[in-house]
Amino acid sequence: MPESAALPILYRDADLVAIDKPANLLVHRSEIDRHETRFAVQLLRDQIGQKVWPAHRLDRGTSGVLLFALSPQVAAAVGEQFASGSVSKRYLAVVRGHPAESGSIDHPLSRQRDDYEFQGERSSQAAQPALTHFRRLATTEIPVAIERYPHSRYALLELTPVTGRTHQIRRHLKHIAHPIIGDSTYGRGRHNRYFAEHLGCQRLLLACSALRLQHPVTQEQLALRAPLSGEFATLLERFGWPAQ
């Protein structure tokens, strides 16, 4: 994202504003990335001339729908919806291999501090329940021996996390041996390098494509969507996968 570019606004009213967060943009200042000077909170505040409060979190590398409140009271109300699991979330990811056509990953995850965004959250060995549903949307196989096989397989998945643990989708896909391409923490370095060097894709291939929730003030149902763009959309076209 060029430094002078405005953040794409998907929705805005007197209480909420949603943006299409670019990949590799922090939500706000963090301990691990102290050298960074650009954050979604600051950029959006300057862009609309109002103070904003993040209503939920996205990892730095994840793009897509990011919702902000325009008051701390509204932020708290939306946060309660996320905490209770009443917000419907849809993600898209490109993964190594060909997973089942559909399934659920019911695998507890230890609590971890989110180094990218939120401070004060400590790691713990205690596992918390975590559930993610997935559906396979498309597959491809390329004649390149990246590991021990003469061909390499990849798939496009639609993911619906029921719980909201730190890095849940990324950790769950690693757990079933189908890690996300571009994931430097939980993925496979050989595949990440191939996509970066030969397919021009250097980002984490994970995007929040849609959120559905109840407006905390008007009580109306909101459906927020962010179309895939940039490297992610180009890759889908290259693989002959339908636009999502």
Residue frames relative to the residue before (quaternion, step in Angstrom):
aa qw qx qy qz dx dy dz
M 1.0000 0.0000 0.0000 0.0000 0.00 0.00 0.00
P 0.4117 -0.7104 0.5061 0.2640 3.62 -0.65 1.02
E 0.5954 -0.6151 0.3800 0.3504 3.56 -1.02 0.82
S 0.7052 0.4656 -0.2703 0.4614 3.58 1.06 -0.66
A 0.5407 0.6518 -0.3977 0.3530 3.61 1.24 -0.28
A 0.4319 -0.6780 0.5322 0.2654 3.54 -1.09 0.75
L 0.5247 -0.6052 0.4905 0.3433 3.55 -1.18 0.56
P 0.4496 -0.6855 0.4900 0.2964 3.63 -0.86 0.86
I 0.2098 -0.7840 0.5746 0.1056 3.59 -0.68 1.09
L 0.2618 -0.7940 0.5383 0.1059 3.56 -0.71 1.16
Y 0.7913 -0.0316 0.0750 0.6060 3.58 1.10 -0.73
R 0.1046 0.7893 -0.6020 0.0607 3.55 -1.10 0.70
D 0.1115 0.7486 -0.6515 0.0511 3.53 -1.09 0.81
A 0.7748 -0.3651 0.2316 0.4612 3.60 -1.20 -0.29
D 0.7651 0.3807 -0.1798 0.4871 3.59 1.22 -0.44
L 0.8079 0.1909 -0.0464 0.5556 3.57 1.09 -0.74
V 0.0013 0.7510 -0.6581 -0.0539 3.51 -1.32 0.39
A 0.1279 -0.7876 0.6011 0.0442 3.55 -0.92 0.97
I 0.1350 -0.7876 0.5980 0.0625 3.55 -1.01 0.86
D 0.4108 -0.6187 0.5915 0.3139 3.51 -1.39 0.17
K 0.2184 -0.8207 0.5152 0.1154 3.58 -0.02 1.29
P 0.3931 -0.7038 0.5318 0.2595 3.60 -0.82 0.91
A 0.5744 -0.5514 0.4657 0.3862 3.56 -1.22 0.44
N 0.8331 0.2378 -0.1987 0.4582 3.56 -1.24 0.67
L 0.5492 0.5398 -0.4345 0.4670 3.56 1.15 0.62
L 0.3802 -0.7163 0.5404 0.2242 3.56 -0.77 1.04
V 0.5098 -0.6170 0.4945 0.3390 3.55 -1.18 0.56
H 0.7600 -0.1957 0.1106 0.6098 3.57 0.96 -0.88
R 0.7750 -0.3827 0.2293 0.4475 3.55 -1.30 0.17
S 0.0673 -0.8030 0.5920 0.0138 3.57 -1.05 0.80
E 0.6271 -0.5483 0.4051 0.3767 3.54 -1.30 0.35
I 0.7120 0.4889 -0.2711 0.4250 3.57 0.92 -0.92
D 0.7715 0.2776 -0.1551 0.5510 3.60 1.14 -0.56
R 0.0447 0.8499 -0.5222 0.0549 3.56 0.74 1.05
H 0.6219 0.5590 -0.3443 0.4268 3.59 1.18 -0.48
E 0.5676 0.6102 -0.3923 0.3894 3.60 1.19 -0.38
T 0.1991 -0.8008 0.5586 0.0839 3.55 -1.03 0.80
R 0.7073 0.4099 -0.2538 0.5170 3.62 1.26 -0.16
F 0.0211 0.7964 -0.5994 0.0780 3.55 -0.81 1.07
A 0.6017 -0.5909 0.3943 0.3651 3.56 -1.08 0.70
V 0.6276 0.5497 -0.3439 0.4309 3.58 0.96 -0.85
Q 0.6997 0.4714 -0.2646 0.4671 3.56 0.83 -1.01
L 0.6680 0.5111 -0.3037 0.4476 3.58 0.90 -0.94
L 0.6854 0.4755 -0.2925 0.4675 3.58 0.91 -0.90
R 0.6106 0.5510 -0.3433 0.4536 3.58 1.02 -0.79
D 0.6935 0.4624 -0.2782 0.4774 3.57 0.87 -0.94
Q 0.6513 0.5482 -0.3121 0.4217 3.57 1.03 -0.78
I 0.7931 0.2859 -0.1539 0.5153 3.61 0.89 -0.90
G 0.4407 -0.7281 0.4345 0.2948 3.59 1.27 -0.12
Q 0.6528 0.4499 -0.3210 0.5181 3.58 1.16 0.65
K 0.5048 -0.6165 0.5039 0.3336 3.55 -1.18 0.53
V 0.1163 -0.8058 0.5799 0.0302 3.59 -0.97 0.88
W 0.2103 -0.7559 0.6105 0.1082 3.55 -1.25 0.62
P 0.4147 -0.7016 0.5092 0.2764 3.65 -0.70 0.97
A 0.3187 -0.7700 0.5267 0.1675 3.58 -0.87 0.97
H 0.7756 0.0352 -0.0216 0.6299 3.60 1.27 -0.32
R 0.4545 -0.6958 0.4892 0.2644 3.59 -1.23 -0.17
L 0.0733 -0.7265 0.6786 0.0788 3.49 -1.33 0.54
D 0.5265 -0.6077 0.4831 0.3465 3.57 -1.04 0.72
R 0.6736 -0.5085 0.3536 0.4034 3.54 -1.19 0.52
G 0.7456 0.4367 -0.2352 0.4451 3.58 0.81 -0.98
T 0.6113 0.5702 -0.3436 0.4279 3.58 1.23 -0.37
S 0.2320 -0.7625 0.5892 0.1331 3.56 -0.96 0.87
G 0.5424 0.6760 -0.4247 0.2615 3.54 -1.32 -0.06
V 0.8217 -0.2860 0.1898 0.4549 3.51 -1.37 -0.31
L 0.0589 0.7629 -0.6390 0.0785 3.55 -0.77 1.13
L 0.2007 -0.8227 0.5295 0.0494 3.54 -0.61 1.23
F 0.0998 -0.7772 0.6207 0.0268 3.52 -1.03 0.93
A 0.3034 -0.7057 0.6058 0.2070 3.53 -1.26 0.55
L 0.3939 -0.7234 0.5215 0.2225 3.54 -1.23 0.52
S 0.7428 0.1854 -0.2035 0.6103 3.55 1.28 0.45
P 0.5838 -0.5895 0.4082 0.3809 3.61 -1.10 0.50
Q 0.6068 0.5640 -0.3580 0.4309 3.60 1.10 -0.58
V 0.6711 0.4700 -0.2910 0.4941 3.56 0.95 -0.85
A 0.6090 0.5502 -0.3477 0.4533 3.60 1.04 -0.73
A 0.6558 0.5080 -0.3080 0.4658 3.58 0.97 -0.86
A 0.6615 0.5153 -0.3087 0.4490 3.58 0.95 -0.86
V 0.6637 0.4738 -0.3032 0.4931 3.59 0.99 -0.81
G 0.6202 0.5581 -0.3355 0.4374 3.56 1.03 -0.78
E 0.6220 0.5362 -0.3368 0.4606 3.58 1.07 -0.68
Q 0.6319 0.5223 -0.3369 0.4630 3.59 1.04 -0.71
F 0.6462 0.5001 -0.3229 0.4775 3.58 0.96 -0.81
A 0.6709 0.5142 -0.3012 0.4414 3.58 0.90 -0.94
S 0.7064 0.4605 -0.2641 0.4682 3.59 1.03 -0.76
G 0.4848 -0.6859 0.4182 0.3458 3.59 1.27 -0.21
S 0.4755 0.6964 -0.4283 0.3247 3.60 1.21 0.27
V 0.5858 0.5403 -0.3812 0.4685 3.61 1.28 -0.06
S 0.2936 -0.7468 0.5726 0.1682 3.58 -0.84 1.00
K 0.0741 -0.8153 0.5741 -0.0138 3.58 -0.72 1.12
R 0.0782 -0.7831 0.6163 0.0301 3.58 -0.94 0.91
Y 0.0577 -0.7866 0.6148 -0.0069 3.54 -0.85 1.07
L 0.2047 -0.7334 0.6313 0.1473 3.52 -1.32 0.43
A 0.0362 0.8029 -0.5923 0.0564 3.57 -0.99 0.84
V 0.2798 -0.7005 0.6266 0.1961 3.53 -1.25 0.61
V 0.0621 -0.8303 0.5530 -0.0315 3.55 -0.67 1.14
R 0.5578 -0.5686 0.4895 0.3550 3.51 -1.35 0.35
G 0.8079 0.2802 -0.2079 0.4749 3.57 -1.04 0.80
H 0.4431 -0.6535 0.5444 0.2833 3.52 -1.41 -0.06
P 0.2009 -0.7893 0.5688 0.1142 3.62 -0.19 1.20
A 0.6880 -0.4238 0.3678 0.4601 3.56 -1.33 0.01
E 0.6607 -0.5220 0.3536 0.4074 3.58 -1.21 0.43
S 0.7752 -0.1104 0.0656 0.6185 3.57 1.12 -0.63
G 0.1745 0.7906 -0.5747 0.1190 3.54 -1.22 0.37
S 0.3461 -0.7036 0.5773 0.2276 3.51 -1.37 -0.07
I 0.2209 -0.7464 0.6147 0.1280 3.54 -1.04 0.82
D 0.0047 -0.7967 0.6002 -0.0716 3.53 -0.29 1.33
H 0.2929 0.7637 -0.4954 0.2924 3.54 0.22 1.34
P 0.3878 -0.7388 0.4967 0.2389 3.62 -0.50 1.14
L 0.1709 -0.7866 0.5893 0.0693 3.54 -1.12 0.76
S 0.4661 -0.6535 0.5157 0.2997 3.55 -1.02 0.81
R 0.5116 -0.6496 0.4635 0.3184 3.55 -1.07 0.68
Q 0.0573 -0.7964 0.6021 -0.0014 3.54 -0.94 0.96
R 0.4925 -0.6172 0.5132 0.3363 3.55 -1.19 0.53
D 0.3671 -0.7151 0.5529 0.2195 3.54 -0.99 0.85
D 0.2462 -0.8241 0.4952 0.1227 3.57 0.04 1.32
Y 0.6372 0.5691 -0.3418 0.3915 3.56 1.06 -0.65
E 0.8552 0.1858 -0.0517 0.4811 3.57 0.86 -0.84
F 0.8464 0.2064 -0.0740 0.4853 3.55 0.42 -1.19
Q 0.2761 -0.7672 0.5621 0.1388 3.54 -0.83 1.01
G 0.7265 0.4606 -0.3120 0.4034 3.56 -1.29 0.28
E 0.6052 0.5312 -0.3646 0.4676 3.60 1.26 -0.02
R 0.2161 -0.8203 0.5222 0.0873 3.57 -0.50 1.18
S 0.5133 -0.6216 0.4974 0.3206 3.52 -1.24 0.59
S 0.0398 -0.7907 0.6109 0.0021 3.55 -1.18 0.58
Q 0.4684 -0.6721 0.4983 0.2839 3.56 -1.12 0.62
A 0.5391 0.6278 -0.4050 0.3889 3.59 1.21 -0.35
A 0.3250 -0.7624 0.5322 0.1730 3.57 -0.75 1.08
Q 0.2068 -0.7634 0.6034 0.1016 3.54 -1.07 0.86
P 0.5769 -0.5824 0.4248 0.3841 3.62 -1.03 0.66
A 0.0462 0.7881 -0.6107 0.0620 3.58 -1.01 0.85
L 0.0072 -0.8132 0.5786 -0.0614 3.56 -0.80 1.08
T 0.0156 0.7804 -0.6231 0.0492 3.55 -0.92 1.02
H 0.2119 -0.7468 0.6168 0.1301 3.58 -0.92 0.93
F 0.0443 -0.8069 0.5883 0.0282 3.58 -1.09 0.65
R 0.1073 -0.7558 0.6431 0.0603 3.52 -1.35 0.48
R 0.3585 -0.7381 0.5327 0.2071 3.55 -0.87 0.96
L 0.2224 -0.8130 0.5308 0.0886 3.57 -0.71 1.12
A 0.8008 -0.0743 0.0945 0.5867 3.61 1.03 -0.73
T 0.1427 -0.7779 0.6061 0.0842 3.56 -1.24 0.46
T 0.0272 -0.7680 0.6374 0.0556 3.52 -1.35 0.29
E 0.1334 -0.7552 0.6345 0.0963 3.53 -1.30 0.37
I 0.1133 -0.8088 0.5757 0.0385 3.57 -0.74 1.05
P 0.4801 -0.7027 0.4513 0.2685 3.62 -1.01 0.81
V 0.4496 0.6518 -0.4743 0.3849 3.55 0.68 1.14
A 0.3014 -0.7591 0.5531 0.1642 3.59 -0.82 1.03
I 0.0494 -0.8193 0.5713 -0.0053 3.57 0.01 1.27
E 0.7519 0.1797 -0.1338 0.6200 3.57 1.14 -0.64
R 0.8132 -0.2846 0.1749 0.4766 3.61 -0.92 -0.75
Y 0.6461 0.5189 -0.3235 0.4568 3.58 1.23 -0.23
P 0.5566 -0.6400 0.4089 0.3368 3.63 -1.08 0.63
H 0.7475 0.2632 -0.1722 0.5851 3.57 1.27 -0.34
S 0.2469 -0.7560 0.5871 0.1511 3.58 -1.23 0.47
R 0.2232 -0.8013 0.5495 0.0787 3.55 -0.87 1.02
Y 0.0190 -0.7808 0.6244 -0.0047 3.53 -1.18 0.73
A 0.1239 -0.7949 0.5918 0.0510 3.54 -1.23 0.50
L 0.3330 -0.6869 0.6085 0.2170 3.51 -1.32 0.52
L 0.0929 -0.8176 0.5682 0.0092 3.55 -0.73 1.11
E 0.2571 -0.6782 0.6598 0.1965 3.50 -1.33 0.55
L 0.0805 -0.8244 0.5601 -0.0109 3.57 -0.73 1.07
T 0.0963 -0.7781 0.6199 0.0309 3.53 -1.05 0.86
P 0.1490 -0.8002 0.5745 0.0868 3.61 -0.20 1.19
V 0.3221 -0.7483 0.5508 0.1816 3.58 -0.84 0.99
T 0.7349 0.2731 -0.1614 0.5994 3.55 1.07 -0.82
G 0.3503 -0.7642 0.5119 0.1767 3.58 -1.25 0.21
R 0.1336 0.8143 -0.5496 0.1301 3.57 0.73 1.04
T 0.6400 -0.5372 0.3873 0.3897 3.55 -1.22 0.50
H 0.8456 -0.0002 -0.0594 0.5306 3.57 -0.83 1.11
Q 0.1750 0.8530 -0.4845 0.0834 3.60 1.19 0.47
I 0.6999 0.4623 -0.2958 0.4570 3.59 0.70 -1.01
R 0.6638 0.5113 -0.3092 0.4499 3.58 0.88 -0.89
R 0.6919 0.4662 -0.2767 0.4769 3.58 0.93 -0.87
H 0.6427 0.5198 -0.3283 0.4572 3.58 1.02 -0.73
L 0.6765 0.4781 -0.3096 0.4668 3.60 0.93 -0.79
K 0.5937 0.5228 -0.3658 0.4903 3.57 1.11 -0.52
H 0.6290 0.5665 -0.3273 0.4199 3.60 1.00 -0.86
I 0.7490 0.3470 -0.2187 0.5203 3.61 1.01 -0.72
A 0.5293 -0.6837 0.3688 0.3411 3.59 1.30 0.44
H 0.6010 0.4834 -0.3959 0.4984 3.57 1.07 0.80
P 0.0098 -0.8556 0.5175 -0.0004 3.60 0.62 1.10
I 0.5629 -0.6064 0.4510 0.3346 3.54 -1.25 0.55
I 0.4783 -0.6511 0.5107 0.2941 3.55 -1.04 0.82
G 0.7816 0.2992 -0.2506 0.4867 3.55 -0.96 0.95
D 0.5454 0.6041 -0.4068 0.4149 3.59 1.27 0.01
S 0.2524 -0.8119 0.5120 0.1224 3.57 -0.29 1.28
T 0.6761 0.4905 -0.2924 0.4656 3.60 1.19 -0.41
Y 0.8263 0.1970 -0.0652 0.5236 3.58 0.78 -1.01
G 0.6179 0.5942 -0.3305 0.3948 3.60 1.25 -0.07
R 0.5660 -0.5664 0.4758 0.3640 3.54 -1.34 -0.37
G 0.4613 -0.7336 0.4326 0.2488 3.55 -0.56 1.21
R 0.6407 0.5412 -0.3440 0.4222 3.61 0.92 -0.81
H 0.6810 0.4732 -0.2859 0.4801 3.57 0.94 -0.90
N 0.6248 0.5385 -0.3395 0.4521 3.57 0.98 -0.79
R 0.6716 0.4974 -0.2949 0.4632 3.57 0.93 -0.90
Y 0.6328 0.5306 -0.3429 0.4477 3.59 0.97 -0.80
F 0.6693 0.4925 -0.3050 0.4653 3.59 0.89 -0.90
A 0.6687 0.4992 -0.3062 0.4581 3.59 0.99 -0.78
E 0.7605 0.4177 -0.2126 0.4494 3.57 0.83 -1.01
H 0.8016 0.3073 -0.1422 0.4928 3.60 1.00 -0.76
L 0.7673 0.3267 -0.1843 0.5201 3.59 1.14 -0.50
G 0.4635 -0.7270 0.4159 0.2892 3.57 1.28 0.15
C 0.5644 0.5877 -0.3802 0.4375 3.57 1.15 0.54
Q 0.0070 -0.8514 0.5212 -0.0579 3.55 -0.24 1.29
R 0.5980 0.5773 -0.3499 0.4321 3.58 1.25 0.24
L 0.5874 -0.5057 0.4797 0.4112 3.53 -1.36 0.11
L 0.2865 -0.7900 0.5206 0.1509 3.58 -0.63 1.10
L 0.4447 0.6216 -0.4937 0.4149 3.50 0.56 1.32
A 0.0582 0.8040 -0.5856 0.0855 3.58 -0.80 1.03
C 0.3453 -0.6801 0.6050 0.2284 3.53 -1.12 0.74
S 0.1496 -0.8508 0.5010 0.0529 3.58 -0.17 1.27
A 0.8238 0.0194 0.0024 0.5665 3.61 1.14 -0.40
L 0.0688 -0.7422 0.6642 0.0561 3.51 -1.29 0.64
R 0.0652 -0.7591 0.6456 0.0523 3.56 -1.13 0.73
L 0.1741 0.7800 -0.5798 0.1583 3.56 -0.78 1.02
Q 0.5171 -0.6059 0.4988 0.3416 3.54 -1.34 0.16
H 0.4685 -0.6614 0.5007 0.3039 3.56 -0.87 0.93
P 0.4405 -0.7447 0.4307 0.2566 3.62 -0.62 1.08
V 0.7175 0.4122 -0.2516 0.5020 3.62 1.18 -0.36
T 0.7791 0.3346 -0.1813 0.4983 3.60 0.75 -1.03
Q 0.3510 -0.7559 0.4625 0.3025 3.59 1.31 -0.43
E 0.4473 0.6724 -0.4726 0.3528 3.60 1.20 0.24
Q 0.4895 -0.6338 0.5062 0.3200 3.56 -1.26 0.43
L 0.1751 -0.7848 0.5899 0.0744 3.56 -0.83 1.05
A 0.0802 -0.7622 0.6408 0.0439 3.55 -1.02 0.87
L 0.0517 -0.8187 0.5707 -0.0369 3.57 -0.31 1.32
R 0.0214 -0.8204 0.5699 -0.0408 3.57 -0.77 1.05
A 0.1017 -0.7694 0.6285 0.0510 3.55 -1.15 0.74
P 0.3114 -0.7612 0.5348 0.1939 3.63 -0.49 1.11
L 0.5372 -0.6034 0.4724 0.3522 3.55 -1.12 0.61
S 0.0031 -0.7972 0.6029 -0.0329 3.56 -1.08 0.75
G 0.7690 0.3985 -0.2470 0.4346 3.56 -1.31 -0.09
E 0.8490 -0.1156 0.1039 0.5050 3.54 -1.09 -0.79
F 0.6327 0.5464 -0.3365 0.4335 3.58 1.01 -0.81
A 0.6921 0.4669 -0.2772 0.4756 3.58 0.83 -0.99
T 0.6311 0.5375 -0.3302 0.4514 3.60 1.02 -0.78
L 0.6476 0.5197 -0.3188 0.4571 3.57 1.01 -0.81
L 0.6254 0.5324 -0.3403 0.4579 3.60 0.95 -0.81
E 0.6595 0.5019 -0.3038 0.4699 3.56 0.96 -0.88
R 0.6492 0.5270 -0.3181 0.4468 3.57 0.97 -0.84
F 0.7113 0.4304 -0.2489 0.4969 3.59 1.03 -0.76
G 0.4713 -0.6892 0.4348 0.3373 3.59 1.25 -0.11
W 0.4215 0.6977 -0.4678 0.3416 3.56 1.20 0.56
P 0.5420 -0.6309 0.4311 0.3497 3.62 -0.99 0.69
A 0.5564 -0.5962 0.4606 0.3506 3.55 -1.14 0.67
Q 0.2424 -0.7924 0.5490 0.1091 3.54 -1.02 0.84
